[in-house]
Amino acid sequence: MQKIEWDKLGFEFTPTKSNLRFTYKDGKWDDGELYDTYDITVSVVANAFHYGQAIFEGLKAFTTCDGRVCIFRPEANAARINSSARHLLMPEFPEDKFVEAVKRVVADNIDYVPPYGTGGSLYIRPVMFGITPQIGVSPSKEYMMIFIVTPVGAYYKGGLTPVEACISVDFDRAAPHGTGHIKAAGNYAAGMLSTKIAKEQHHCPVALFLDPATHTMVDEFGTSNFLAITKDGKYVTPDSKSVLPSITNNSLMQVAEDLGITVERRPVMRAELKDLAEVAACGTAVVITPVSRIYDGDQVYEYGDKVGATMQKIYDTLTGIQKGVVPDTHNWLVEVK
Ligand SMILES: *Cc1c(COP(=O)(O)O)cnc(C)c1O
């Protein structure tokens, strides 16, 4: 075992034993190689720096209560990175090869997977970028795909804690995800200013983006999907072309359905924000972040300073599946042997 203080881990990067690198050349991916360094040598004229052919994924491996190490839904991330790749004219990475690569890098770093009971997990960050040196705007011919892993801690040490959010419409900026269903590095850069303004001027840790054309519908938070429970107990989440299809949201929708909750994926109006019972952000890093209130210009919508009962229940069920304490009826866990 590595000398890591598991209960002190947050979401910072901790170096591990290795990362796994693949190169795409002459129309195909190689077999990949494990590296014990974090440095690469790449041309200053690489496409990724100038024209932004750079996409990524985020997923996790957990130690279950019976001592297995399992990856949560890697096929879903494999499918999504290929959807991102198609949109940015980057090569697809075969899905079975992606799942094998994730298993291989986790197996090589098995000592860095936080033990059961710590609440931590091994975060897996696949990243693909164009490396061909070029000045003209055109797709790269060569690419790298690197699978990086780092142990991360339980986000909530003392239970789910709601945070404040504010609507970003007054920031005079479009939503950062207006380029569609692409998990692209550039989308994140585009959202950083809005989040900085949310923090500094409105003292909110997260910004909520509306549809850029009419500002009447909810899209998503800066780095996570929007979900809510209505007063009549339904799970609602926006059906919008600008929203990144979150695997956590997809899993929570299934969990909610399994628990007998009606799930509605539909446009969520800004005008109905005042009538919602519970609101949360969701994504791989945190699973669920409850939202206590949303500031919308002069108006404030309140959802309570404690996590709502329904959010708590779906959170407990999903994290229970990840830890192996709730039956994995949808075969979401892929074991690393
Ligand atoms: C990654 C991401 C999410 C969350 O997706 P998960 O698959 O649940 O981690 C939500 N919104 C954006 C913009 C993202 O990039």
The ligand as an SDF file (V2000), in Angstrom:
LIG
                    3D

 15 15  0  0  0  0  0  0  0  0999 V2000
  -18.5530   16.1390  -17.6800 C   0  0  0  0  0  0  0  0  0  0  0  0
  -19.6480   17.1320  -17.6690 C   0  0  0  0  0  0  0  0  0  0  0  0
  -20.8370   16.9110  -16.9410 C   0  0  0  0  0  0  0  0  0  0  0  0
  -21.0530   15.6970  -16.0670 C   0  0  0  0  0  0  0  0  0  0  0  0
  -21.0030   14.4920  -16.7720 O   0  0  0  0  0  0  0  0  0  0  0  0
  -20.7540   13.1340  -15.9640 P   0  0  0  0  0  0  0  0  0  0  0  0
  -20.6750   12.1050  -17.0290 O   0  0  0  0  0  0  0  0  0  0  0  0
  -21.9200   12.9430  -15.0820 O   0  0  0  0  0  0  0  0  0  0  0  0
  -19.4980   13.3060  -15.2030 O   0  0  0  0  0  0  0  0  0  0  0  0
  -21.8350   17.8730  -17.0140 C   0  0  0  0  0  0  0  0  0  0  0  0
  -21.6800   18.9980  -17.7410 N   0  0  0  0  0  0  0  0  0  0  0  0
  -20.5520   19.2600  -18.4270 C   0  0  0  0  0  0  0  0  0  0  0  0
  -20.4370   20.5170  -19.1950 C   0  0  0  0  0  0  0  0  0  0  0  0
  -19.5020   18.3310  -18.4200 C   0  0  0  0  0  0  0  0  0  0  0  0
  -18.3810   18.5880  -19.1110 O   0  0  0  0  0  0  0  0  0  0  0  0
  1  2  1  0
  2  3  1  0
  2 14  2  0
  3  4  1  0
  3 10  2  0
  4  5  1  0
  5  6  1  0
  6  7  2  0
  6  8  1  0
  6  9  1  0
 10 11  1  0
 11 12  2  0
 12 13  1  0
 12 14  1  0
 14 15  1  0
M  END
$$$$
